[in-house]
Amino acid sequence: MFLAENVIKVGEQNLDITEEIEVILIPVAEVLDKIYQGEISVSGTIAALFLGLQLVS
């Protein structure tokens, strides 16, 4: 999980054959709603998001 601010996409991913990475852009204002609605349900991801939200608030 990465927090990226003020960035511009300059190209497509160049993944290895065994990599599966999905980039999902979610506005910060919607993160908590997605957790509470069960759209984000992996505990490690939720923990990282809560820590990240403290950095941006």
N, CA, C and O atoms as CSV, one atom per row, in Angstrom:
chain,resi,resn,atom,element,x,y,z
A,1,MET,N,N,0.841,-1.148,0.000
A,1,MET,CA,C,0.000,0.000,0.000
A,1,MET,C,C,0.898,1.226,0.000
A,1,MET,O,O,1.895,1.279,0.720
A,2,PHE,N,N,0.533,2.218,-0.821
A,2,PHE,CA,C,1.303,3.442,-0.928
A,2,PHE,C,C,0.377,4.636,-0.852
A,2,PHE,O,O,-0.746,4.607,-1.356
A,3,LEU,N,N,0.865,5.685,-0.214
A,3,LEU,CA,C,0.180,6.968,-0.233
A,3,LEU,C,C,0.975,7.858,-1.173
A,3,LEU,O,O,2.149,8.137,-0.930
A,4,ALA,N,N,0.344,8.296,-2.228
A,4,ALA,CA,C,1.015,9.165,-3.188
A,4,ALA,C,C,0.246,10.471,-3.285
A,4,ALA,O,O,-0.973,10.476,-3.456
A,5,GLU,N,N,0.961,11.567,-3.174
A,5,GLU,CA,C,0.340,12.880,-3.267
A,5,GLU,C,C,1.020,13.682,-4.369
A,5,GLU,O,O,2.231,13.586,-4.569
A,6,ASN,N,N,0.228,14.468,-5.076
A,6,ASN,CA,C,0.744,15.372,-6.117
A,6,ASN,C,C,1.600,14.636,-7.143
A,6,ASN,O,O,2.714,15.059,-7.451
A,7,VAL,N,N,1.071,13.534,-7.667
A,7,VAL,CA,C,1.801,12.747,-8.661
A,7,VAL,C,C,1.038,12.728,-9.980
A,7,VAL,O,O,-0.156,13.021,-10.034
A,8,ILE,N,N,1.746,12.382,-11.021
A,8,ILE,CA,C,1.165,12.285,-12.355
A,8,ILE,C,C,1.540,10.917,-12.929
A,8,ILE,O,O,2.705,10.521,-12.883
A,9,LYS,N,N,0.558,10.202,-13.465
A,9,LYS,CA,C,0.820,8.915,-14.107
A,9,LYS,C,C,1.525,9.181,-15.432
A,9,LYS,O,O,1.038,9.951,-16.260
A,10,VAL,N,N,2.677,8.537,-15.623
A,10,VAL,CA,C,3.446,8.766,-16.843
A,10,VAL,C,C,3.536,7.532,-17.731
A,10,VAL,O,O,4.091,7.605,-18.827
A,11,GLY,N,N,2.998,6.398,-17.278
A,11,GLY,CA,C,3.069,5.209,-18.112
A,11,GLY,C,C,2.312,4.049,-17.489
A,11,GLY,O,O,1.766,4.158,-16.392
A,12,GLU,N,N,2.291,2.946,-18.204
A,12,GLU,CA,C,1.631,1.742,-17.725
A,12,GLU,C,C,2.605,0.922,-16.886
A,12,GLU,O,O,3.818,1.119,-16.951
A,13,GLN,N,N,2.055,-0.002,-16.095
A,13,GLN,CA,C,2.883,-0.883,-15.277
A,13,GLN,C,C,3.661,-1.841,-16.170
A,13,GLN,O,O,3.199,-2.228,-17.243
A,14,ASN,N,N,4.845,-2.214,-15.707
A,14,ASN,CA,C,5.662,-3.212,-16.392
A,14,ASN,C,C,5.931,-4.326,-15.383
A,14,ASN,O,O,7.013,-4.398,-14.800
A,15,LEU,N,N,4.942,-5.190,-15.182
A,15,LEU,CA,C,5.003,-6.208,-14.143
A,15,LEU,C,C,5.704,-7.468,-14.621
A,15,LEU,O,O,5.694,-7.801,-15.806
A,16,ASP,N,N,6.328,-8.174,-13.644
A,16,ASP,CA,C,6.850,-9.507,-13.929
A,16,ASP,C,C,5.675,-10.447,-14.158
A,16,ASP,O,O,4.546,-10.121,-13.793
A,17,ILE,N,N,5.919,-11.590,-14.747
A,17,ILE,CA,C,4.850,-12.523,-15.089
A,17,ILE,C,C,4.098,-13.019,-13.850
A,17,ILE,O,O,2.924,-13.375,-13.948
A,18,THR,N,N,4.753,-13.048,-12.693
A,18,THR,CA,C,4.109,-13.554,-11.475
A,18,THR,C,C,3.458,-12.452,-10.638
A,18,THR,O,O,2.833,-12.746,-9.619
A,19,GLU,N,N,3.592,-11.190,-11.050
A,19,GLU,CA,C,3.037,-10.086,-10.271
A,19,GLU,C,C,1.601,-9.784,-10.662
A,19,GLU,O,O,1.231,-9.842,-11.835
A,20,GLU,N,N,0.807,-9.463,-9.663
A,20,GLU,CA,C,-0.560,-8.995,-9.879
A,20,GLU,C,C,-0.766,-7.784,-8.987
A,20,GLU,O,O,-0.946,-7.926,-7.777
A,21,ILE,N,N,-0.740,-6.606,-9.567
A,21,ILE,CA,C,-0.905,-5.378,-8.801
A,21,ILE,C,C,-2.036,-4.576,-9.427
A,21,ILE,O,O,-2.005,-4.253,-10.614
A,22,GLU,N,N,-3.031,-4.263,-8.613
A,22,GLU,CA,C,-4.160,-3.468,-9.085
A,22,GLU,C,C,-4.085,-2.099,-8.421
A,22,GLU,O,O,-4.068,-1.996,-7.195
A,23,VAL,N,N,-4.043,-1.068,-9.221
A,23,VAL,CA,C,-4.012,0.299,-8.706
A,23,VAL,C,C,-5.443,0.815,-8.641
A,23,VAL,O,O,-6.158,0.842,-9.642
A,24,ILE,N,N,-5.843,1.222,-7.443
A,24,ILE,CA,C,-7.188,1.751,-7.240
A,24,ILE,C,C,-7.050,3.135,-6.611
A,24,ILE,O,O,-6.458,3.287,-5.543
A,25,LEU,N,N,-7.594,4.123,-7.277
A,25,LEU,CA,C,-7.549,5.486,-6.756
A,25,LEU,C,C,-8.825,5.750,-5.970
A,25,LEU,O,O,-9.926,5.674,-6.515
A,26,ILE,N,N,-8.674,6.059,-4.690
A,26,ILE,CA,C,-9.817,6.326,-3.826
A,26,ILE,C,C,-9.589,7.670,-3.149
A,26,ILE,O,O,-8.572,7.855,-2.482
A,27,PRO,N,N,-10.503,8.600,-3.305
A,27,PRO,CA,C,-10.360,9.874,-2.584
A,27,PRO,C,C,-10.328,9.624,-1.075
A,27,PRO,O,O,-11.053,8.769,-0.566
A,28,VAL,N,N,-9.495,10.366,-0.375
A,28,VAL,CA,C,-9.344,10.185,1.075
A,28,VAL,C,C,-10.693,10.266,1.779
A,28,VAL,O,O,-10.939,9.529,2.733
A,29,ALA,N,N,-11.552,11.140,1.325
A,29,ALA,CA,C,-12.860,11.329,1.972
A,29,ALA,C,C,-13.737,10.089,1.896
A,29,ALA,O,O,-14.692,9.973,2.664
A,30,GLU,N,N,-13.441,9.155,0.991
A,30,GLU,CA,C,-14.266,7.957,0.815
A,30,GLU,C,C,-13.699,6.707,1.486
A,30,GLU,O,O,-14.369,5.675,1.515
A,31,VAL,N,N,-12.499,6.777,2.017
A,31,VAL,CA,C,-11.836,5.583,2.548
A,31,VAL,C,C,-12.614,4.986,3.717
A,31,VAL,O,O,-12.895,3.788,3.714
A,32,LEU,N,N,-12.966,5.789,4.712
A,32,LEU,CA,C,-13.684,5.258,5.873
A,32,LEU,C,C,-15.018,4.641,5.483
A,32,LEU,O,O,-15.380,3.581,5.994
A,33,ASP,N,N,-15.754,5.288,4.585
A,33,ASP,CA,C,-17.029,4.725,4.131
A,33,ASP,C,C,-16.835,3.351,3.514
A,33,ASP,O,O,-17.630,2.445,3.763
A,34,LYS,N,N,-15.787,3.181,2.710
A,34,LYS,CA,C,-15.538,1.892,2.059
A,34,LYS,C,C,-15.183,0.814,3.081
A,34,LYS,O,O,-15.529,-0.354,2.901
A,35,ILE,N,N,-14.490,1.207,4.155
A,35,ILE,CA,C,-14.185,0.245,5.219
A,35,ILE,C,C,-15.467,-0.146,5.940
A,35,ILE,O,O,-15.737,-1.332,6.125
A,36,TYR,N,N,-16.262,0.845,6.350
A,36,TYR,CA,C,-17.484,0.565,7.114
A,36,TYR,C,C,-18.525,-0.202,6.293
A,36,TYR,O,O,-19.322,-0.956,6.853
A,37,GLN,N,N,-18.522,-0.012,4.970
A,37,GLN,CA,C,-19.473,-0.726,4.113
A,37,GLN,C,C,-18.977,-2.112,3.721
A,37,GLN,O,O,-19.686,-2.853,3.039
A,38,GLY,N,N,-17.775,-2.467,4.142
A,38,GLY,CA,C,-17.237,-3.790,3.851
A,38,GLY,C,C,-16.588,-3.917,2.489
A,38,GLY,O,O,-16.212,-5.018,2.089
A,39,GLU,N,N,-16.448,-2.813,1.765
A,39,GLU,CA,C,-15.794,-2.874,0.452
A,39,GLU,C,C,-14.294,-3.098,0.597
A,39,GLU,O,O,-13.656,-3.657,-0.295
A,40,ILE,N,N,-13.739,-2.665,1.711
A,40,ILE,CA,C,-12.347,-2.951,2.060
A,40,ILE,C,C,-12.430,-3.805,3.314
A,40,ILE,O,O,-12.905,-3.338,4.349
A,41,SER,N,N,-11.970,-5.066,3.236
A,41,SER,CA,C,-12.200,-5.975,4.356
A,41,SER,C,C,-10.969,-6.744,4.816
A,41,SER,O,O,-11.058,-7.511,5.775
A,42,VAL,N,N,-9.842,-6.567,4.174
A,42,VAL,CA,C,-8.620,-7.260,4.587
A,42,VAL,C,C,-8.016,-6.499,5.767
A,42,VAL,O,O,-7.733,-5.306,5.664
A,43,SER,N,N,-7.821,-7.193,6.881
A,43,SER,CA,C,-7.424,-6.519,8.120
A,43,SER,C,C,-6.114,-5.751,7.999
A,43,SER,O,O,-5.993,-4.658,8.552
A,44,GLY,N,N,-5.142,-6.290,7.295
A,44,GLY,CA,C,-3.867,-5.584,7.118
A,44,GLY,C,C,-4.028,-4.311,6.322
A,44,GLY,O,O,-3.379,-3.306,6.609
A,45,THR,N,N,-4.890,-4.350,5.325
A,45,THR,CA,C,-5.172,-3.161,4.515
A,45,THR,C,C,-5.888,-2.108,5.354
A,45,THR,O,O,-5.574,-0.921,5.267
A,46,ILE,N,N,-6.844,-2.539,6.160
A,46,ILE,CA,C,-7.583,-1.601,7.013
A,46,ILE,C,C,-6.637,-0.949,8.018
A,46,ILE,O,O,-6.707,0.262,8.231
A,47,ALA,N,N,-5.758,-1.727,8.633
A,47,ALA,CA,C,-4.802,-1.175,9.590
A,47,ALA,C,C,-3.895,-0.145,8.920
A,47,ALA,O,O,-3.643,0.922,9.480
A,48,ALA,N,N,-3.407,-0.465,7.725
A,48,ALA,CA,C,-2.540,0.473,7.002
A,48,ALA,C,C,-3.290,1.748,6.635
A,48,ALA,O,O,-2.728,2.841,6.704
A,49,LEU,N,N,-4.552,1.614,6.246
A,49,LEU,CA,C,-5.350,2.787,5.898
A,49,LEU,C,C,-5.594,3.681,7.109
A,49,LEU,O,O,-5.521,4.904,6.995
A,50,PHE,N,N,-5.883,3.085,8.270
A,50,PHE,CA,C,-6.077,3.891,9.473
A,50,PHE,C,C,-4.800,4.649,9.831
A,50,PHE,O,O,-4.858,5.817,10.217
A,51,LEU,N,N,-3.664,3.997,9.706
A,51,LEU,CA,C,-2.394,4.685,9.975
A,51,LEU,C,C,-2.154,5.791,8.950
A,51,LEU,O,O,-1.713,6.884,9.306
A,52,GLY,N,N,-2.442,5.512,7.688
A,52,GLY,CA,C,-2.266,6.513,6.641
A,52,GLY,C,C,-3.187,7.712,6.792
A,52,GLY,O,O,-2.798,8.848,6.523
A,53,LEU,N,N,-4.407,7.444,7.222
A,53,LEU,CA,C,-5.364,8.551,7.415
A,53,LEU,C,C,-4.876,9.525,8.486
A,53,LEU,O,O,-5.164,10.720,8.416
A,54,GLN,N,N,-4.143,9.023,9.468
A,54,GLN,CA,C,-3.586,9.910,10.493
A,54,GLN,C,C,-2.550,10.844,9.903
A,54,GLN,O,O,-2.381,11.963,10.387
A,55,LEU,N,N,-1.858,10.409,8.870
A,55,LEU,CA,C,-0.822,11.239,8.242
A,55,LEU,C,C,-1.402,12.373,7.407
A,55,LEU,O,O,-0.790,13.434,7.283
A,56,VAL,N,N,-2.578,12.151,6.835
A,56,VAL,CA,C,-3.150,13.154,5.923
A,56,VAL,C,C,-4.197,14.030,6.590
A,56,VAL,O,O,-4.694,14.972,5.973
A,57,SER,N,N,-4.543,13.738,7.841
A,57,SER,CA,C,-5.566,14.567,8.494
A,57,SER,C,C,-4.953,15.582,9.425
A,57,SER,O,O,-5.674,16.358,10.053
